[in-house]
Amino acid sequence: MAHEVLIVTEAELRNAVPLDLSAVDVVECAFAALAEGSVVMPPVMSMDLAEAHGEVDVKAAYIPGFDGFAIKVSPGFFDNPRLGLPSLNGLMILFSAKTGLVEALFLDNGYLTDIRTAAAGAVAARHLAPSEVATAGVIGTGVQARLQMRAAHLVRPFERVLVWGRDRDKAETCAVELGRALGVEALAMDDPADLVAESQLVVTTTPAKAPVFKAAWLHPGLHVTAMGSDQSGKNEIEARVLAEADLYVADSAAQCARLGELRAAERAGLWTRGLPPELGQVVTGLTPGRTDEGQVTICDLTGTGAQDTAIATHALRAVQAAGAGTRIET
Amino acid sequence: MAHEVLIVTEAELRNAVPLDLSAVDVVECAFAALAEGSVVMPPVMSMDLAEAHGEVDVKAAYIPGFDGFAIKVSPGFFDNPRLGLPSLNGLMILFSAKTGLVEALFLDNGYLTDIRTAAAGAVAARHLAPSEVATAGVIGTGVQARLQMRAAHLVRPFERVLVWGRDRDKAETCAVELGRALGVEALAMDDPADLVAESQLVVTTTPAKAPVFKAAWLHPGLHVTAMGSDQSGKNEIEARVLAEADLYVADSAAQCARLGELRAAERAGLWTRGLPPELGQVVTGLTPGRTDEGQVTICDLTGTGAQDTAIATHALRAVQAAGAGTRIET
């Protein structure tokens, strides 16, 4: 029986799949499914290619009720910049959840991962940030710094954004771009302590291996999302923050214990409450989220295959609606 | 930087990548690399999708010296026949071993797996079968029964082929097709014992869960390749055959202990020699293969990711030479 596979390039995906509330909503559904325990998500498959100075990760997840399931391949080859190529690239494959047939190949070079990662930040902000956020702050100045603030603005339309990074010039550039994109006041800050003091919502987006966020900076009515750590060597948040906050929530408790902020806190003996609640449990109401405007809340995002399946399913609908992509009959 | 990805359909692959000696040779190189211990091959990633009556396996392997590495996704959805669709489908993705960029997507629905599996049978026959094979026999009547005999004929150009299967009609059809394809005498047999008695080379190609090959049938100057078992519940060869043979060789010793004939033999206490030698060690001369025309040899094939990387790399060259496939700029 003839069958068509849709091939979609990064440029086509950037046009058809913007970071918007529909992307946030579909990723929120994935977290809800994770909390309900119905998702099939095998451990990440990893290949360490020392000879090529590269690594490859494969993630997959099946979410009951979704039309498709995605498998994502993420190669990182760290000599690529010398060749004028990006280190990170990769693709997602979307399969029919009913027949296993390949539906679409998204040659996204990580774009859909960027979107689903930012969308998770918006889900965290929606359920955990104070209801009124006048000022949001971001630590880090890369792609996710921009996307996390754009995502947060969808659910908490703040009037001011503050940016801090080790490189002042990059922070300035990031602030200018965010100010324009969101139509808000935007400032690069000299001191991250000031950024946190003036913000009700902070997102850390760095690959830091030593904390860039100090416990001394916590203040009533603050929500912090830490999305930078996704490997066992990374750590953005000072360990005692997790226990000192009123609520600490993980995207995946087991994964945060291996790859997220929870790892450092547990190793330091500063988290002794076992597995924390998960974002999906807050989404579904199994666990209370923020119950008081004065609370301090923390969300730890390491990235899950369920988000990939959610964004890939969403992308197929968006690309089909836009009439984009190349159909290959097979 | 603009980059092109080649999309190749099953029909294009069937035209451009025949089962021939060049396919056998490239798969032999993969076995040699496996023996040298330089291959990076993570455990298979599996998803059991009970709700959809489906399963998905992901295999990957990196072979130093090969231009590319492949990741293969093999879904099996067992309600598909009711929808007029095949149960098994899937694809291979070939990445540059130097940059990690996607080079090609092979929408092969398992065709390349069929070829690399048959090619492994030819590698086994080349190194383990008697130098003169007048009659070859196959147990099983499916796609691999045909391909294994065609592959064996490339390296041992026998004059007669015998076929046995539980379904006599299917055995007849298979024999007729093989006789035509190879230009040899071809007979469907009533009794597998007779088939083995008259053959110098036998391949078992069944999904049997209880042995279809009996130890009593062993005779001097016989080589047997068992390629049907690739799951822990499968078993084609009576357990004591492995120890009674002069030489028992595995494609991957560790994998055969989990998924191959070795599993049943070890569980029955009839194999106590630890891990057997591997086919790649025979290919490279690390372990002697057949040293005497009268020996009895057995090869256990469960399938490895290294073969996928080998055949995918080979397929890219063949498809490029044929000018086939669709180029997508990304």
Interface residues (C-beta under 8 A of the other chain):
Chain A: M1 V5 I7 T9 E10 A11 V40 P42 P43 M45 S46 M47 D48 L49 E51 A52 G54 V56 V58 A60 Y62 P64 F69 I71 V73 P75 G76 F77 N80 L83 G84 L85 N89 G90 L91 I93 F95 A97 K98 T99 G100 L101 V102 L105 L107 N109 T326 I328 E329 T330
Chain B: M1 V5 I7 T9 E10 A11 V40 P42 P43 M45 S46 M47 D48 L49 E51 A52 G54 V56 V58 A60 Y62 P64 F69 I71 V73 P75 G76 F77 N80 L83 G84 L85 N89 G90 L91 I93 F95 A97 K98 T99 G100 L101 V102 L105 L107 N109 T326 I328 E329 T330
